[in-house]
Amino acid sequence: MGNLFHDMPETLDDEWFETLTELPGLRIERIVSTGQASPPGFWYDQPDDEWVVLLSGAAGLRFADEDAPRELKPGDWLLIPARRRHRVEWTAADQRTVWLAVHRTA
């Protein structure tokens, strides 16, 4: 048993990733951001599908085939299909942005 809002680092220089559980074909992560964004020109290109929900904070997530980032607020979720290039444009700098990511792995 755990709590998604407990046991997080007080300060972060980089995004913080924690694997909460891993089973055959499945990985669930908690991600914590405090103002971080993807480096300029960098795009994630993941081999697996990822379902993500924003639990707290705010973020802008952009797909390479879209002109503008999607603004996410608590409760917003989306599916990122395998190989769909995307990046984190921004995360809230004045509060923790907590994500829950569910990866379907090969």
C-alpha positions as CSV (number, residue, x, y, z in Angstrom):
1,M,0.0,0.0,0.0
2,G,1.2,3.5,-0.7
3,N,0.1,7.1,-1.3
4,L,0.8,8.9,-4.5
5,F,1.3,12.2,-2.6
6,H,3.7,11.0,0.1
7,D,7.4,10.1,0.2
8,M,8.5,12.6,-2.6
9,P,11.7,14.5,-2.5
10,E,11.4,18.0,-1.1
11,T,13.5,19.6,-3.9
12,L,14.2,18.5,-7.4
13,D,16.8,19.5,-10.0
14,D,15.4,17.0,-12.6
15,E,12.1,15.2,-13.0
16,W,11.8,12.3,-10.6
17,F,10.6,8.9,-11.8
18,E,9.6,6.1,-9.4
19,T,8.4,2.6,-10.6
20,L,5.5,1.7,-8.4
21,T,4.9,-1.7,-9.8
22,E,6.1,-3.8,-12.7
23,L,4.4,-7.0,-14.0
24,P,4.8,-8.8,-17.3
25,G,3.6,-6.4,-20.0
26,L,2.9,-3.5,-17.5
27,R,4.9,-0.8,-15.7
28,I,3.3,1.9,-13.5
29,E,5.3,5.0,-12.6
30,R,4.9,8.1,-10.5
31,I,6.6,11.1,-12.1
32,V,7.1,14.4,-10.2
33,S,8.0,17.6,-11.9
34,T,8.7,21.1,-10.5
35,G,9.1,23.4,-13.5
36,Q,11.0,20.9,-15.7
37,A,10.5,20.6,-19.4
38,S,12.0,18.5,-22.2
39,P,15.3,19.9,-23.5
40,P,15.0,22.1,-26.7
41,G,14.6,20.0,-29.8
42,F,14.2,16.7,-27.8
43,W,11.2,14.4,-28.5
44,Y,10.3,11.2,-26.7
45,D,9.8,8.3,-29.2
46,Q,8.9,5.4,-26.9
47,P,8.5,1.8,-28.1
48,D,5.5,1.2,-25.8
49,D,2.0,2.7,-25.4
50,E,1.7,5.1,-22.3
51,W,-1.4,6.2,-20.6
52,V,-0.8,9.2,-18.3
53,V,-3.0,11.1,-15.9
54,L,-2.1,14.4,-14.2
55,L,-2.9,14.2,-10.5
56,S,-1.7,17.6,-9.4
57,G,0.0,20.7,-10.8
58,A,-0.2,21.7,-14.4
59,A,1.7,20.8,-17.6
60,G,1.9,21.4,-21.3
61,L,2.4,18.3,-23.4
62,R,3.0,18.6,-27.2
63,F,2.9,16.0,-29.9
64,A,5.3,16.5,-32.9
65,D,2.3,16.4,-35.3
66,E,0.4,19.2,-33.5
67,D,1.1,23.0,-33.6
68,A,0.5,23.8,-29.9
69,P,0.9,22.0,-26.6
70,R,-2.1,20.5,-24.8
71,E,-2.5,22.1,-21.4
72,L,-3.1,19.5,-18.7
73,K,-4.7,20.1,-15.3
74,P,-5.5,17.7,-12.5
75,G,-7.7,14.8,-13.7
76,D,-6.7,15.2,-17.3
77,W,-5.5,12.0,-19.0
78,L,-4.4,10.9,-22.4
79,L,-3.0,7.9,-24.3
80,I,0.3,8.3,-26.0
81,P,0.5,5.6,-28.6
82,A,3.9,3.8,-29.2
83,R,6.2,5.8,-31.4
84,R,4.1,9.0,-31.3
85,R,6.7,11.7,-30.8
86,H,6.0,14.0,-27.9
87,R,7.6,16.4,-25.4
88,V,6.9,18.2,-22.2
89,E,6.8,21.9,-23.0
90,W,6.5,23.0,-19.4
91,T,5.4,22.0,-15.9
92,A,4.2,24.3,-13.1
93,A,7.2,25.9,-11.3
94,D,5.3,27.0,-8.2
95,Q,3.9,23.6,-7.2
96,R,4.6,19.9,-7.7
97,T,3.2,18.3,-10.8
98,V,2.5,14.7,-10.1
99,W,1.8,12.3,-13.0
100,L,0.8,8.6,-13.0
101,A,2.0,6.8,-16.1
102,V,0.9,3.3,-17.1
103,H,3.2,1.7,-19.7
104,R,2.2,-1.3,-21.8
105,T,5.5,-3.1,-22.3
106,A,6.6,-5.8,-24.7
